[in-house]
């Protein structure tokens, strides 16, 4: 068993090294590295070459990768931005997408085997992979632009709401028990943010201790973040909540503790996360895709992607068109935000895992949905980059005419 796990880890490490090179070889990085990681995982996985066998040890490492992805995504979010007027519009838009998804999926039996299954598909159709979008937006220097801030608003609620929906809708517990569990979880998560923040503000000796050992072999700041991440992920597992909730909460907590950021710490966390754990998560996700299942039902795959555009993308476009602060945006800019927010992979993996584990969804359907999510990571940023290119070209032409 140990030999198999080590061979699997070696195969994953080689794939993780090759994929960014392949992505960089394509002009303007039109195909994100994530797509190559998914494809590589599918090829070396049990359904194709069979080199990588996903056992308990690899699954644990993959879960940590998912945790790092959402930790770093949560850390990027400014709570003031998502609770302001724009954030409230984004939240209301998510509710609209959820209602549309319910109205449509309940009549399509191909996606589900029972009530639990169709609700899982509904959640999958309303997600935005903000954690996946963050590195893509950074690569394209969009994070601090107006478009990037709008993607953050809609993308954040497109991640938070499905996470909570998984806890409420896909839980086998009664509603009041779920509410109680979430309240207790939130209280502990808040305490894990507030207590260190207060100590940081009031204890100069503690701050000096952390600072003095931040760059030594002790790496105290990194170890503290790992306690925060693993602590909240473990807590979510103990409470039978999806680990994504714990990781996202850890990211929010870290931002609360370090509101002004910490470049050195961020560099180290990016190195650990994007250097090893996060690519491992995507490769393992790709290994779960069964190409034969996808090949047998190509129309369902296409249908799911089209529905993502209509159910998730279109309401965002409409919302941007009627908001007072965004309705003057040109059509291409609104389309760019909507298309980016239709990228939907990591939470699809989480939702399908829950549904398959509960016997509410077949592994073939789960493979289709994960494959569709992987395809959105390819085509949505590609389409969005084309609309942005059209915007830039149009702006250049306009400025030349004015001159």
Beta strands, then each sheet from edge to edge (+ up, - down):
end
